[in-house]
Amino acid sequence: MDALPHDRSELLFRGGHPSQKMTESIDSWTLAMTTDEHGGGEGSDLQITGRVSSKGRGIISGLFVTDRLIGAHFPSCRIHWALKEGDSVGDGDEVLRISGPSGEILRCERILLNILGRMSGISTNTQKWVSEARNIGIACTRKTDWGLLDKWAVHVGGGLTHRLSRADALMIKENDLASLAPGTSDECTAVDVAVAGIDMSSHAEFVVVEVRDECQALAASRRWEEMQQELGGCERIVLLLDNMTPDMCAIIHSSLIEKGLREWCILEGSGGVVFDDLNRWQASGVDLVSTSALNRGVAPLDLSMKVIEVVE
């Protein structure tokens, strides 16, 4: 499968470290979590070591998020990881050990387990989708509960992050047409006008246009081809096939081939995508599907911590 612009992971992690964008998101979420704990209750200054282990099979995600949580809010504690980001774990496998004053460890225990459990659950679920999808990409959407933390967990599971924010890439949806093509009642013409108005120097690398039928798909791709040929460009436009069945997408895929336009498009199936239909999507002609089912309503990986050493 050719590389898709939907992989924005390099904007989250580069050079072995989380980006500023990712760091700011981590700090916002971890601050909210620690604030909600209201200090976390009492505890002694005895030095203890806790062992975090998995109670199921999955993919571990969120190591650098956890490290930043501890460094910023529980600096007297130290973590020793038993594995790396994206590693597989089985029932009973050790994930980490944390040492420090008992009061601090007990205060951070639930926050730490919540972060690792949720992110690892998303990565585990995403890997299942990616494995089932085989020859097409799997992307999340901007429907997230924990923002960029969700996006990163999807990436660790082998999925595509899609846009990180509204400003990350240009997306033209049905509600945008009224302002981009004012006074145009015909939706196919409105799509054509909207695509014609795209600033190619700023947005050509990643443009998503939501289309709801074959006419709109052909209008968008035909205009895009003309603009790219005029500029000597080679980028493809993403046609988000909104709430279409795999069979409907297959018709559009064939029509684009017939008109000589398919090479200028990336086809994204979106809306109502379910795991049990992935076999049908493989034969639909789309390059990827996007769904919030990767990261919303997903069971966390079950993790627990047990104190294994006390130093008086």
C-alpha positions, 0 to 999 in steps of 0.5 A: 500500500502506498504511503498515505498523508493520513499518517501524521505521527511524525508531528507527534514524535520525532528524533526520539522525543515527543514533539512540542505539540505532543508534549503540550497535550500530555501536560494538559491531560496529566495536569487534569488527571492529577488535579482531579485526584485532589492530592490523592490522600495520605501516605507514609514516607517508606520507600517501596517498589511496585510492580505493574503487570498485565492481566491480559494480552495486548500492545503496550502504549503510553510509555513517554506519557507515563514518564512525563507524568512521573517527572512533572508530578511525582519527581521523587519516584523512579520507573524501570520499564520491562519493555518498549513502546509497542511491545506485546504483553501476555497475561502476567507479564511485567510492564514496569516497576516504580520505586519511591515514597509510598505516599507518592506511589499510591497517589500516582497509581490510579493515574498511571494505570488509567493512562497506560491501560487506556492507551494500550487498549486503543493500541490493542484494538487498532492492531486487531482492525489493521490485521483484519483489514489487510490491504487497506489502511485504517485511520481514526477520526477527530472524534477523540476522548483524550485528544492526541493521546488517542491519536498516538495510541492508534499509531502504535497499534499500526493505524493512521492518525488522520488529521491532528486538528482542524488546522492540520490539513484542509478538509471541505465538508458539506457545511463548508460549501455554503461559504466556499460556493455561495449562491450555488444550489447544485451540490456537484457544481458547489464541490467543483467551485470549492475545489477550484478555490483551494490554495494549492501552494499551501494545501495540496499535500493533504486535502480532504473533500467530503463527497456523498455521491458519484457526481460529487466525486467526479466533479472534485477529482476532475477539477483536481486533475486539471489544477495539478496538470496546470501546476505540474503537480502529482499530489492526490486529493482525498475523497471522503466517501461519506456514509456509503456502503462498500458496494457504493464505493466500488461503483465510484472506484470503477467510475473514476478508473473509467474516466481516467481519474483514479490515479489522482484520488485517495478514496476514504470510506467513512461513516458507519464502518464496522469491524465485521464489514472489513472483508467487504471493504477490502473489495470496495476499491478504497485505499482506507477506512476511517472510524472512531471505533478504534479509540472510542468505547474501547476496553482498556488493557487490564493492568494492576500494581502490587507492592513487592518491596518495602524498605523501612 
